[in-house]
């Protein structure tokens, strides 16, 4: 009898202990379940938050792109830099973004400060005479860069009107005013080929091409002596011819 009671008492203790452990296990499971539920809710919340941010970004970017000032931007190298826009156009909205010795690569690397920040209504681009292709046609990086400049402007500023001007001719004759060190090894034949390829790019991207090259040459196909300072850069008379042509697009 006593053995039965002892066995019963032992069984009750075991059951009680097992029940307690089971209760603790269930309690822990509830905590784990609650923790997993909180983590799941946080993950879902983060997902929808980031989806909202991602969906908002194009709208914000679009707002920046849609904005357009009244600025008319002239982009290029020293030939643009020396273009006295105030003298020829008398308009405060005309911005000179030309920098001496610039190549196509220089502009491509600095589009934000040189172009996008102005959000101009119109852009007049003339670049390429300082690139290697004006001396050696095998160096075709200039054309690739000009294509990138055009496509980037169209993507970032879709409402801006882009005009691409031809590269201007040079004069390497033996005339007294010609500075051969300044003109260097640039060749009109190479420049003409560059202009042909630039014009093709303009057709491909539906951009206006302005042929200034033919407006500035003499009867021998060189840069007219009256229109140049030393064979490369442009004189006041030359800028008057350029201005007359550009006014058609303003």
LINCOR-V51815 format. One record per helix or strand. SS is the DSSP state (a for helix, b for strand). FROM is the first residue (numbers start at 1). LEN is the number of residues. Records with the same first field share a line. If there is no record, write none. Layout:
SS->FROM-LEN + FROM-LEN
This chain:
a->2-65 + 78-4 + 85-5 + 104-5 + 111-4 + 116-3 + 132-3 + 141-16 + 180-4 + 188-17 + 213-3 + 225-3 + 236-14
b->72-5 + 94-5 + 122-5 + 161-5 + 208-3 + 217-1 + 223-1 + 228-1 + 234-1
